[in-house]
Amino acid sequence: MHYRLFAVVFTLLLTFAVPASAVDSKGIYKLNQDRVFQVRVLNRETGKKSSIGSGFIVGDGHQLATNYHVISQVILEPELFYISYLGNDGAEGELRLQALDVAHDLALLAAEQALGEAIEMSPLPPRGAPIFAMGNPLDLGLNIAVGTNGGILNQTDDSRILFSGSLNPGMSGGPTFNESGQAIGINVATARNNISFIVPSRFLTDLINRASNAEFADNVDLKAEVARQVLAYENHYIEQLLATDWSSLNLRQFQLPGVISPTVRCWDNSSKLSAVARYKRYQIRCANQNHVYLDADNNFVGRLIYEYYWLESDELNAIQFYNLYESLNKDQVDSKPGRDIATNFNCETWFINVSSQQMKSNLCRREYLEYPGMSDVLFTAALTGHANKGFFVTLILTGVDFDSTLPLIQRFLETTEWTP
């Protein structure tokens, strides 16, 4: 009697511990092998692949979801490239671009014929739950990467899920499933060492809903549309920065803006000096992580970087210190966009007073030639009037509306305080 009761209780515990609809990677593969496709960008002249990724059936069954970066060559050069799909069964056909969400690296494609049954979407499961990323790694065929859900990363404006699995090239744009075989996100990027990132499915759901109301016309300027979306995203981001309270940090005789957003991380970046060094230098670098993919040349925009540098010496004379100070105070952005899509920097220089201290400032701007309204902005301010002390700040924003950055620069200056 007791044995039978124990068996019943044990069976009930197992029933509640494991969802009845849960499947393993083998089951997920079998369920979705005909609903996940290779998405290919083909050269119109040669008919050969220029790039590949993955995609999966959504919406009305004629639509495939993928990443924007998978098909970005078509945005830049539609006269040279077109998009097609290849199914697990060998079926293939051409796709047209229906909608874009550049900020979240998503694209919605459509085929003339029905592709199959759409994959069901689902919210994110609890942290630590198993999730399964499906796609076409390295053009070797359909495969699954198994890992766990690390949760939403707040340093990337809630647009990335941390995945403890490896996403190899070619898997971008494929679906990530929960244990019930529902798509909780879209594969987007990897940092190697079993650290990868997924776009939450809610952004794709929003894109599908928007596409049902409007579709790109054949003559639409897609680069202008990319610029419009990036600028809208960046303007909103800057508005959020200005609307929040900023923490502060201290660097020698300055109190400075510290972490100004959950998307920002600050690190000590001071160089180690030898024991015989005749000066001291301290450096703090703060940067965000919500980079926006721009084009097929792997250019990214959406960066916010601000860096503080303090230099002092009791041993160098005024001329030696000035020469050292000048050599370290370089006005530059980490990289220049490829394909000659941006102008050179145009700068204006003037002297300003910041918290009773005179500083020499530079405001520089370069414009994206193929993306109207988008600019990179570089602002620097260097302390003057001290024989043995130096300080400079560098602020960089990429892919922004120039005018929207001016209030941010002004607030940086207003929240910078000299402490004698």
C-alpha angles and dihedrals in degrees: 000000000000091000092055092048091050091050092052093049092047091051091051091051091053090049092055096039096057121043111242091229096050116124133183128237091273091056093046091051092050092047095050108027091105094043099055117074141185109249112209135190106211130195110241092217101047101023088223129130118268094177139351139205138151136268140178139211116268140155116013096001093258093080132086124197120213141145123289090229091059092063101026093114088069090056091055099039112016090161090062104037142040136184127247139167133227119200129211087251093053096259113143140176146151124283131204126211112253106170143352137210101186096175091059095035096244134140131182117211131188135207127204092232129052112267099195141271116342119244114247118242126224139180120258117286121230120292112277093028117135115258130183126216116203128195150107108289116201092341089289098124137272116324144159130234114203122209144126135273111257093185135243115321108227091195087069097053092262091292099113135063118206110235123192094213139084120263108194125199109284094037093085110118096023122124127263113214137204122221091277093058095252120136111249095172151345124261110246117156148348135219090194124235090082093302114124139152135233130194110231114249093237090076090054091048089054091050093051090050092051092048091057089065099045139010129196114268117230092250098047117130099239095188089056088050091051090050092048092053095045092049092048090051094046094046090053091048093052091047089055091050091052093046096056135074114255126221118225137223133196126232112180105293098357132082106206143179108279125183103355097177139018085246091065130083124190125207136182105248099176116147118237111247128207121251091254096052112132095211142038126230132186127189134186122187124193124186141163127234104212096103117172119218110233111178150345092277089070094251113159129196133183094075121150114190129169123176133186125203127187123187129182139165138177093187106051119082120234095267094046091048093048092051091049091046092051093048092054097043100080123163108219147125118230095247143005120234113255130235090046090275096144134058124234117272117277111204139191122199130201141147120254137181116238117182092334092313126110115232133182108227135194126196112193132182136184123185131219107239096202098038109059117224096011120122142168113230127204121185125180133176124186127194115242136188099051122110097204106017130074135177133172136175126205123197121187130184123175131202095012141133103261096220092052091060096058096078089049092053090047092053091050089056094044092052094048111099132186114221111198 
